[in-house]
Amino acid sequence: MKNENNSCVNCILKSNIVSILNQKELCILGEGCLKIVFKKGETIFKEGTPSQSIAYIRSGFVKLSKKGTGGKDFILSIAKQGSFPGIQNLNNKNRVNYFSVIAVTDSEVCFIDRTCFENLLKQNGSFAIEVISYIFDDEMNYFDRFLNNVQQQLPGRLANALLYFSRKVYSDNSFDLNLTKTELGSLIGTSRESVTRLLREFHDIGIIKAERNRITIIDENRLEEIKQKG
């Protein structure tokens, strides 16, 4: 983990949300912002610890996980560049992190002072609306994936996860998964062995090509059919 100075005004990796702010507001944001470089596997923030800042993923990929019954970790989602994991922590009634965020690749993360962020929300209505829209979209994605995990059989859940990675996370039909088979199992609610077996089946019938941690979707239509059938 390495700390670096950061200037929000000159940053070329601004999110769509922050791009709404004018130069004066960006200067205010920059005063309360610290960029930290995390190595793969490092914890960015931990579930249950005090929430003092808003995290912005400037580059890289991270996983969001939460402990369930028996202390088992469940992966909620994968976040990429442009995401604000933990923005839900703006809730003043519960000033702790709802989940843990861990780097699954080397990642640059900007930590924005919570009070500074809240003041900008009060000052700029357009900025506030964009933040609300972001939280709404994020929540809808959670609901959709939770519903699929409850209603679908394992092949449908895996198909849904692979399409989620392709369309939402990596924006490509060929990608490095950046998760272990155990972590992928945690995401879709099954074991590492079941994930390994089903990936092999998808590979053997020509739906995907699986080589080590590289996944290439060959037949997106069939994968979509499996997702829809559940």
C-alpha positions in Angstrom: 0.0 0.0 0.0 1.4 3.4 -1.0 0.1 6.9 -0.4 0.2 9.5 -3.2 -0.9 13.2 -3.4 -3.9 13.7 -5.6 -5.4 16.6 -7.6 -9.0 16.2 -8.5 -8.9 19.2 -10.8 -6.3 17.7 -13.1 -7.3 14.1 -12.7 -8.0 12.4 -16.1 -9.9 9.5 -14.5 -12.8 11.5 -13.1 -16.1 9.5 -12.6 -19.2 10.7 -14.4 -20.5 11.8 -11.0 -17.6 14.0 -10.1 -17.4 15.5 -13.6 -20.5 17.5 -12.8 -18.5 19.6 -10.2 -17.0 22.9 -11.2 -13.4 23.8 -10.7 -13.9 25.4 -7.3 -15.9 22.3 -6.1 -13.2 20.0 -7.5 -10.6 22.0 -5.5 -12.7 21.4 -2.3 -12.9 17.7 -3.2 -9.2 17.5 -3.8 -8.4 19.0 -0.4 -10.3 16.1 1.3 -8.9 13.4 -1.1 -6.0 11.0 -0.7 -5.0 8.5 -3.3 -3.6 5.1 -2.1 -2.2 2.3 -4.2 -3.2 -1.2 -3.0 -1.5 -4.4 -4.1 -3.6 -7.4 -5.1 -5.1 -9.1 -1.9 -4.8 -6.0 0.3 -7.9 -4.9 2.3 -9.1 -1.4 1.3 -11.6 -1.2 4.1 -13.1 -3.8 6.5 -16.7 -4.6 7.4 -17.7 -3.2 10.8 -14.9 -0.6 11.1 -15.7 3.1 11.4 -16.6 4.8 8.1 -14.8 8.0 7.7 -14.4 8.4 3.9 -15.9 7.6 0.5 -13.8 5.3 -1.7 -13.5 5.8 -5.4 -11.8 3.1 -7.6 -9.5 5.1 -9.8 -8.1 1.9 -11.5 -8.2 -1.8 -11.0 -10.8 -4.3 -9.7 -12.0 -5.0 -6.2 -14.3 -7.4 -4.5 -17.1 -6.5 -2.0 -17.6 -9.2 0.6 -19.8 -9.6 3.7 -19.7 -12.1 6.5 -22.6 -14.5 6.9 -23.6 -17.2 9.3 -20.6 -18.8 10.9 -18.3 -16.1 9.7 -18.2 -17.3 6.1 -17.4 -14.6 3.6 -19.9 -14.0 0.7 -18.9 -12.0 -2.3 -21.5 -9.4 -3.1 -20.0 -8.1 -6.4 -16.9 -7.0 -8.3 -16.3 -3.2 -8.7 -14.1 -1.6 -11.3 -12.7 1.8 -12.3 -15.2 4.5 -11.8 -17.1 2.8 -8.9 -17.7 4.2 -5.4 -17.8 1.1 -3.2 -19.1 2.0 0.2 -21.0 5.1 -0.9 -23.9 3.6 1.0 -22.0 4.6 4.2 -23.3 8.1 3.8 -26.1 6.9 6.1 -25.6 8.8 9.3 -27.5 6.3 11.4 -24.9 3.7 11.0 -21.4 5.1 10.6 -19.6 1.8 10.0 -18.6 0.0 6.8 -21.4 -2.5 5.7 -18.9 -4.8 3.9 -15.2 -5.3 3.2 -13.5 -4.2 0.0 -10.4 -6.1 -1.1 -8.2 -5.5 -4.2 -8.3 -8.4 -6.6 -5.8 -6.6 -8.8 -3.4 -3.9 -8.1 -5.6 -0.9 -7.6 -5.6 2.9 -7.1 -8.2 4.1 -4.7 -9.1 7.7 -3.8 -10.4 8.2 -0.3 -12.6 11.3 -0.1 -13.3 12.8 3.3 -16.9 12.0 4.2 -17.8 15.5 5.6 -16.3 17.1 2.4 -18.4 14.8 0.2 -21.6 15.5 2.2 -21.1 19.3 2.0 -20.8 19.1 -1.8 -24.0 17.1 -1.9 -25.7 19.9 0.0 -24.2 22.6 -2.2 -24.8 21.1 -5.7 -28.2 19.6 -6.4 -27.1 18.1 -9.8 -24.2 16.3 -8.0 -26.6 15.0 -5.4 -29.0 13.6 -8.0 -26.2 11.8 -9.8 -25.1 10.2 -6.5 -28.6 9.1 -5.8 -28.9 7.6 -9.3 -25.6 5.8 -8.8 -26.8 4.3 -5.5 -30.2 3.3 -7.1 -28.5 1.5 -10.0 -26.1 -0.2 -7.6 -29.0 -1.4 -5.4 -31.0 -2.7 -8.5 -28.0 -4.7 -9.6 -27.8 -6.3 -6.1 -31.5 -7.1 -6.2 -31.3 -8.7 -9.6 -28.3 -10.9 -8.8 -29.8 -11.9 -5.4 -33.1 -12.9 -7.1 -31.3 -14.9 -9.7 -29.3 -16.7 -7.1 -32.5 -17.6 -5.2 -34.6 -18.7 -8.2 -32.0 -20.2 -10.6 -30.4 -23.6 -10.7 -26.6 -23.7 -10.7 -26.1 -23.6 -14.5 -28.3 -20.5 -14.7 -26.4 -18.9 -11.8 -23.1 -19.5 -13.4 -24.3 -18.3 -16.8 -25.6 -15.2 -15.1 -22.3 -14.5 -13.4 -20.3 -15.0 -16.6 -22.5 -12.6 -18.5 -22.3 -10.1 -15.5 -18.5 -10.2 -15.7 -18.6 -9.8 -19.5 -21.2 -7.0 -19.7 -20.9 -5.1 -16.4 -17.4 -5.7 -15.1 -14.9 -6.2 -17.9 -17.0 -5.0 -20.9 -15.4 -7.8 -23.0 -16.3 -11.4 -24.0 -12.7 -12.4 -23.1 -11.4 -11.6 -19.6 -9.2 -12.6 -16.8 -11.6 -13.6 -14.0 -9.4 -12.3 -11.2 -11.3 -14.6 -8.8 -10.4 -18.1 -7.5 -12.9 -20.9 -8.1 -13.7 -20.7 -4.4 -14.5 -17.0 -4.7 -16.6 -17.5 -7.8 -18.5 -20.2 -5.8 -19.1 -17.7 -3.0 -20.5 -15.2 -5.5 -23.1 -17.7 -6.9 -23.7 -19.7 -3.7 -22.0 -23.0 -4.4 -18.8 -24.9 -3.8 -15.4 -24.7 -5.6 -15.9 -28.2 -6.9 -19.2 -27.4 -8.5 -17.8 -24.3 -10.2 -14.9 -26.3 -11.6 -17.2 -29.1 -12.9 -19.7 -26.7 -14.5 -17.0 -24.5 -16.1 -15.5 -27.7 -17.6 -19.0 -28.7 -19.0 -19.5 -25.2 -20.5 -16.0 -25.5 -22.1 -16.6 -29.0 -23.4 -19.8 -28.1 -25.2 -18.4 -25.0 -26.7 -20.1 -22.3 -24.8 -17.0 -20.9 -23.3 -13.2 -21.4 -23.5 -11.6 -21.7 -20.1 -7.8 -21.6 -19.9 -6.4 -21.2 -16.4 -8.0 -17.9 -15.2 -8.9 -16.7 -18.7 -12.6 -17.0 -19.7 -13.7 -16.4 -23.3 -17.4 -16.5 -24.1 -17.8 -18.2 -27.4 -21.6 -18.7 -27.7 -23.2 -15.7 -25.9 -26.7 -16.7 -27.1 -26.5 -20.1 -25.6 -25.2 -18.7 -22.4 -28.1 -16.2 -22.3 -30.6 -19.1 -22.9 -29.1 -21.0 -19.9 -29.4 -17.8 -17.8 -33.1 -17.3 -18.9 -34.1 -20.9 -18.3 -32.5 -20.8 -14.9 
